[in-house]
Amino acid sequence: MSVDETRQLTRILTEMRLVDPNEMERALKEHHKSGERLATLLVKMGLLGEEQVLRAVAQQLGLRFTRLNETEIPADTIARI
């Protein structure tokens, strides 16, 4: 993830009020230290759940978040896969 992408994700998570600014600062320090993806660290550190991170990343990418286990996929679509 580029620096701009990390900043954008940080902004989204902060605006969504999912992460306290102090917690985000701690996660960013660890991100810079370890080089590990920020989203992964936030989950590992117990600051966010996986779905919360995925929703924020979807927003960052301009995509709609969908839980596939709650979505009926047409049989013809499945057959194409």
Order of alpha helices (4+ residues) and beta strands (2+ residues): alpha-alpha-alpha-alpha-alpha
